[in-house]
Amino acid sequence: MNGFVRIAGFVVLVGLLSTSSLKAQNPPTAVAVAPKLDTPQARVSVATLQPRMPSVSKEGHATNRLLIYLDDGVMTRNEGGQLTRVEFHRGDVRWRPAGGPYTAENISDRPIRILEIDLKGASSGPLPITTLDPVKVDDSHYKVAFENEHVRVLRIHYGPHERGERHQHILNRVVLYLNDQGAAKADDVHMSGAGTHTEENASDHPADRIAVELK
């Protein structure tokens, strides 16, 4: 009996040491990036930042980016010695132009996720004109959240059983679903192209999306 106890104790000790060694060899990563879409115009991914772990970007970003925050949280960003504190909520949008080295840190008490849309090239010019622009013909459901020469970001909201006006999309756009609706689930992302249609929310719950039009 005594010999069995000593052997079992030895096995358990080895297991604990092995686990500790693995943790030392594979420390948690400050940022994990999950690819979502890759098109000729943009690369889309979700970055998950662990709390209280600074992430150093030595090269910075060579491309312009649009960020959509998927969680509430607080971050700091140190760029060239200038420290900026950023507070955000789910669905907030932020433009990040191409830039040099920086250090970012999630100072929240939990991981946060950010949808990152990296633009691959310059814009093709001014936004084409359509008389069926959803912002003009259906402004109760489509609002402009942000716009510059590269993108136009639409915030879309349909109440339960609401039907919209016929409208036209003339640009490719990255669509983020903020809640479950139809066949899509919250946080689903897909690319949509040009088209003319009418939309209706047939469910008993609101439907909220963000569409990033790529100019």
Buried (B, 14 or more C-beta within 10 A) or exposed (E): EEEEEEEEEEEEEEEEEEEEEEEEEEEEEBBEEEEBBEEEBBBBBBBBBBBEBBBEBEEEBEBBBBBBBBBBBBBBBBBEEEEEEBEBEBBBBEBBEEBEEBBBBBBBEEBBBBBBBBBEEEBEEEBEEBEBBBBEBBEEBBEEBBBEEBBBBBBBBBEEEBEBBEBBBBBBBBBBBBBBBEEBEEBBBEBEEEEEEEBEBEBEEBBBBBBBBBB
